[in-house]
C-alpha cells in the first residue's frame, strides 16, 4: 500500500492542484467505500479546500468549516487527476474498479482500486476530534514545530525524530523489527515495502527482537529509517516532476530488496530471499542481514505467532 514517501508526494501534487479550489460534486460508485454517515458526504459540496495533511497512511483533505475528507488507499487504491472536465458532465466509469470521483471547479480527482477486494475507505469527519478517531497513534517520524498539528508536508533531515524518542518507542514492546516498524501504533506511515528497505540499509535481520538490539544497532536503524524515507521521497518527487503521480507501486526499480526475490543484493551480490506469512512478504539479504542464515516461512510463523497482522487492515 502507499506509504509515507508515496503519500507525501500524493499530497504535494494535490496541494498544487486543489488547495483553494471548490469541490463542486462528489460521486460514490462503491457502497463499500464511504465508512461514515454523518456528516453527509454532500455537505462538502460547494466548499473550498483549505488544507492537506498526512495521517499515517491516510490522505486528509481539509474543507471549509473544519470538515475533513480522509482517504485510505490500502493496498490497491490509487488516485488520478484529470484537468478541467466539462461542467456538469462528471461521471464515474462503470468499471467496478472506479470507486469515486471528486469534481472541482477546474478538474477531477478519481479513486480506483484494482482487484475484487474493496479495502480502500473514505471518511468524512469534523475537526481535530474527528481526525483523532482515525489515528492509530504511531509516532510521526518527521516533526516540524512550524507545522500545524505536528503534521509535516515536506519532510527534511533535521525534522527527523531524535534518537532517544525513536529508541523509546521502538523498544516499548518486544516485537520483531519488521513488526515494530510496520505497526501503526508505534510508527506512522511505514509499511511492508519501506520496512524491507530500511532493514537492508541498517543491515539488520527482520526477525531480530527490538529489546535485544544494542545501542549501536538502534542508532543504525534510526539513521537508516531517516535516510531511506528521505531518499525515496526525493526519488518519487523527481519521477513525478510536476505531473500527478500515476505510477504508485510497492515494487520500484532501484529498491535494494523489496520485490527482488532471487535477484542480487546491490551491496554484496547474494541472492535476495523472502519469507511469507499470510498475505505479507518480507525480503532480505541473508549475507548482509542474517549472517548467512535463511529464514524459513514455517519457522517464522511459529516465531511470530500473534506478532504478525492477519489482515491488511491491521497494517493501518
C-alpha positions in Angstrom: 0.0 0.0 0.0 1.2 3.6 -0.5 3.4 4.5 2.5 5.0 7.7 3.8 7.0 8.6 0.7 4.2 7.9 -1.7 1.6 9.7 0.5 3.9 12.7 0.8 4.2 13.0 -3.0 0.5 12.5 -3.5 -0.2 15.3 -1.0 2.3 17.7 -2.6 0.7 17.0 -6.0 -2.8 17.5 -4.6 -1.8 20.8 -2.9 -0.7 22.2 -6.3 -4.0 21.3 -7.9 -6.8 21.6 -5.4 -5.8 23.8 -2.5 -8.0 26.9 -2.6 -10.3 25.3 -5.1 -14.0 24.5 -4.7 -15.2 20.9 -4.6 -18.4 21.0 -6.7 -19.6 17.4 -6.6 -18.8 14.0 -5.1 -19.9 10.8 -6.8 -19.5 7.5 -5.0 -19.6 4.3 -7.1 -19.0 1.7 -4.5 -21.2 1.1 -1.4 -18.2 -0.2 0.5 -16.0 3.0 0.1 -17.8 5.5 2.4 -17.5 4.5 6.0 -19.3 7.4 7.7 -22.9 8.5 7.5 -22.7 11.8 9.4 -21.9 14.4 8.2 -23.5 13.6 4.9 -21.0 13.4 2.0 -23.0 16.1 0.2 -22.1 18.6 2.9 -18.7 19.1 1.4 -20.0 20.1 -2.0 -19.6 23.8 -2.7 -16.8 24.2 -0.1 -13.2 25.1 -0.8 -10.1 23.0 0.1 -8.2 24.8 2.9 -5.6 22.3 3.8 -4.0 18.9 3.2 -2.1 16.6 5.6 -1.0 13.0 6.1 -2.4 10.9 8.9 -0.3 7.7 8.9 -1.0 6.2 5.5 -4.2 8.3 5.1 -4.6 11.4 2.9 -6.6 14.1 4.6 -8.3 16.9 2.6 -9.4 19.8 4.8 -12.5 21.6 3.7 -14.1 24.9 4.9 -16.0 24.7 8.2 -13.4 22.2 9.6 -14.7 19.2 7.6 -12.1 16.6 6.5 -12.2 14.0 3.7 -10.0 11.2 4.8 -8.8 8.6 2.2 -7.1 5.4 3.0 -5.9 3.7 -0.2 -5.0 0.4 1.4 -3.1 -2.0 -0.9 -4.6 -1.3 -4.3 -6.3 2.1 -4.2 -4.9 4.8 -6.4 -5.7 8.4 -7.2 -5.9 10.0 -10.6 -6.2 13.6 -11.8 -7.9 15.0 -14.9 -7.8 18.6 -15.8 -11.0 20.7 -16.5 -13.9 18.2 -17.1 -16.9 19.7 -18.7 -19.2 21.4 -16.1 -21.9 19.1 -15.0 -20.6 16.2 -17.1 -18.6 14.3 -14.4 -19.3 10.6 -14.5 -17.8 7.7 -12.7 -16.7 4.9 -15.0 -19.0 1.8 -15.0 -15.9 -0.2 -14.2 -16.0 -1.8 -10.8 -12.5 -0.6 -10.2 -13.6 3.1 -10.2 -14.8 3.8 -6.7 -15.4 7.6 -6.6 -14.9 10.9 -8.3 -14.5 14.4 -6.9 -15.2 17.2 -9.3 -13.5 20.5 -8.6 -14.0 23.8 -10.4 -11.1 23.1 -12.7 -10.6 19.3 -12.7 -11.5 16.0 -11.3 -9.8 13.6 -8.8 -10.8 10.0 -9.2 -10.2 6.9 -7.0 -9.7 3.4 -8.4 -8.9 0.1 -6.7 -7.6 -2.9 -8.6 -8.8 -6.4 -7.8 -12.0 -7.6 -6.3 -11.5 -6.8 -2.6 -12.8 -3.5 -1.5 -10.4 -2.2 1.2 -10.0 1.4 0.3 -12.0 3.7 2.5 -13.4 7.3 2.7 -14.4 9.0 5.9 -15.9 12.5 6.4 -15.2 13.8 9.9 -15.4 17.0 11.7 -12.3 18.8 13.2 -9.3 17.5 15.1 -11.5 15.3 17.2 -12.8 13.5 14.2 -9.3 13.0 12.8 -8.2 11.7 16.1 -10.6 8.8 15.8 -8.8 7.6 12.7 -5.3 8.0 14.1 -3.7 4.7 15.2 -1.3 6.8 17.4 2.0 5.9 15.9 5.0 8.3 16.3 5.3 10.9 13.5 8.9 10.4 12.4 9.3 13.9 10.9 8.2 16.6 13.3 8.3 20.3 12.4 7.4 22.7 15.1 6.1 25.2 12.5 3.7 22.6 11.0 0.1 22.8 12.3 -0.8 19.8 14.5 2.6 18.3 14.2 1.9 17.3 10.6 4.7 17.6 8.1 4.1 18.0 4.4 7.7 18.4 3.4 9.9 16.2 5.5 13.5 17.3 5.9 16.5 15.6 7.5 16.7 17.9 10.5 12.9 17.3 11.2 13.5 13.6 11.9 12.7 12.5 15.4 15.6 12.3 17.8 17.4 9.0 18.7 16.1 8.9 22.3 12.5 9.2 21.3 12.9 6.7 18.5 14.5 4.2 20.8 11.9 4.6 23.5 9.0 3.9 21.0 10.9 1.1 19.3 11.6 -0.8 22.5 8.3 -0.1 24.2 7.3 -3.6 23.3 9.4 -6.6 22.4 8.4 -7.2 18.8 10.4 -8.3 15.7 11.9 -5.4 13.9 9.7 -6.0 10.9 6.6 -5.9 13.0 7.7 -2.9 15.0 8.4 -0.7 12.0 5.1 -1.6 10.4 3.0 -1.3 13.5 0.9 1.9 13.0 0.5 2.2 16.8 4.3 2.6 17.1 5.4 4.4 13.9 3.4 6.4 11.5 3.5 5.7 7.7 5.9 2.8 7.3 4.6 -0.4 5.7 5.9 -3.6 4.1 8.0 -2.1 1.3 10.0 0.6 3.0 10.5 -1.5 6.2 12.3 -4.0 4.0 14.5 -1.2 2.5 15.2 0.3 5.9 16.3 -3.0 7.5 18.5 -3.7 4.5 20.1 -0.3 4.8 20.7 -0.9 8.5 22.0 -4.5 7.9 19.6 -5.9 10.5 17.5 -9.0 10.5 13.7 -8.6 10.1 13.1 -11.1 12.9 15.5 -9.7 15.5 13.7 -8.6 18.6 13.6 -4.9 19.4 14.6 -5.3 23.0 17.6 -7.4 22.0 19.2 -4.6 20.0 22.5 -3.0 21.0 22.8 0.8 21.3 24.8 0.8 18.1 22.1 -1.2 16.2 19.4 1.2 17.4 21.4 4.1 16.2 21.9 2.4 12.8 18.2 1.7 12.5 17.4 5.3 13.4 19.7 6.7 10.7 18.6 4.1 8.1 14.9 4.9 8.7 15.6 8.6 8.2 17.9 8.2 5.2 15.7 5.6 3.4 12.5 7.6 3.7 14.1 10.8 2.6 15.9 9.2 -0.3 12.6 7.7 -1.6 10.6 10.9 -1.1 13.2 12.6 -3.4 13.2 9.8 -5.9 9.4 9.9 -6.2 9.3 13.7 -6.4 11.8 13.5 -9.3 9.9 10.8 -11.0 6.6 12.7 -10.9 8.2 16.1 -11.5 5.2 18.4 -11.9 2.9 15.7 -13.2 0.4 13.9 -11.0 1.9 10.6 -9.6 0.3 7.8 -11.7 2.9 5.1 -11.1 2.4 4.5 -7.4 3.5 0.9 -6.6 5.2 -1.0 -3.8 7.7 -2.5 -6.3 10.0 0.0 -7.7 13.2 0.0 -9.8 16.1 0.9 -7.5 14.8 -0.9 -4.4 17.5 -3.0 -2.8 15.5 -6.0 -1.7 11.7 -5.4 -1.7 10.2 -7.3 -4.5 13.6 -8.5 -5.7 13.4 -12.2 -4.7 16.4 -14.2 -6.1 17.9 -11.0 -7.6 21.4 -10.0 -6.5 21.8 -7.8 -3.4 23.3 -4.4 -4.6 25.7 -4.4 -1.6 27.1 -8.0 -1.6 25.7 -9.8 -4.6 24.0 -12.5 -2.7 20.5 -13.6 -3.9 17.7 -11.8 -2.1 15.5 -14.1 -0.1 11.9 -13.8 1.1 9.7 -15.1 3.9 5.9 -15.2 3.6 3.2 -15.1 6.2 -0.5 -14.9 5.2 -0.7 -12.2 2.6 2.5 -10.5 3.7 6.1 -10.8 2.4 9.4 -9.8 3.8 12.5 -9.5 1.6 16.0 -9.6 2.9 19.7 -10.3 2.1 20.9 -13.3 4.1 24.5 -12.2 3.9 24.0 -8.6 4.9 21.2 -9.0 7.4 21.1 -12.5 8.9 24.7 -13.7 8.9 24.0 -16.2 6.1 21.0 -17.8 7.8 18.0 -18.5 5.6 14.7 -17.7 7.4 12.1 -20.3 6.7 8.4 -19.4 6.4 7.3 -22.2 8.7 9.8 -21.3 11.4 8.9 -17.6 11.1 5.2 -18.3 11.6 6.0 -20.3 14.8 8.3 -17.5 16.0 5.9 -14.6 15.3 2.5 -16.2 16.2 0.3 -13.2 17.2 3.0 -10.7 16.5 2.2 -10.6 12.8 -1.0 -8.9 11.4 -3.5 -11.3 9.9 -5.3 -8.8 7.7 -4.3 -5.8 5.6 -6.5 -3.5 7.8 -4.3 -4.3 10.8 -1.4 -2.7 9.0 -3.2 0.7 9.5 
